Amino acid sequence: MEILLWLAPAAVVAVLAMAWVGWVGREPREQVDREAALERMAGALARPDRAGYAAPAPERDRSTGIAV
């Protein structure tokens, strides 16, 4: 276990660097226009639901239980 102690400073530096890059690289928060958000939500809820899926369901193989 003592032989791995030399890895501790490198691990701490790596974790701090990842946290710093994650914080600096994020997009700044912008104020959300409440009315525009409500209009987008109402538009999304007003759209009719599509019946079914985009692709047809694949046909199931008839298994005989015998390995080929």
N, C-alpha and C positions, 0 to 999 in steps of 0.2 A: 504494500500500500504506500509506503514511503517513497518508493521509486516513481510513483505517479504524481507526487507533489509538485514536480517541476512543470506539470501541465496546468496547474491551477491558475497561475497568472495569465497564461495564454487564453484559457477558457474564459476568464473574467473579462479580458480585453475584447475577445470575440463577441461575447454577449452584449457588452456595452456598445460595441460598434454596430451590432445588428439593431439594437434598440434605437440608437441615434439615427441610423439610416432610415429606419421605419418611421421615426417621428418627423425627420426633415423631408422625406420623400412623399409624404402624404399630401393629398390635395387639401387646400384650405377650405374650411366650412363656409358656405355662403348662406345668407339668409334666404329662407324659403318663402316665396310669395304664397300665402295661405289661400288666397282666392284662386290662383292659378292651379295650385295643387288640388283643390276641391273640384275645379272644372275638369282636370285630367282624370280624377277618380270617377266622377260622374260619367264621363265619356267612356271609360273602360267598363264600368258596370252596365252601361246602356247597350253595349254591343251584344248581339245575340250569341248564345253559346253554339259552338259547332257540335253537331251530332256525329259521333264516331271518332275515328282516329285518322291521321293523315295517311297512314299506310295500312293496307289490309292485314289481318292477322295471318301469320304463316300457317300452312297446313301442317297438321300433326302427323308424324310418321306412325304407321301402324306397327307397333312393336309386337313381335311374336314371342319374345322372351328368350330367343335362341341367339347366342353370340355367333356372328359370322366370321 
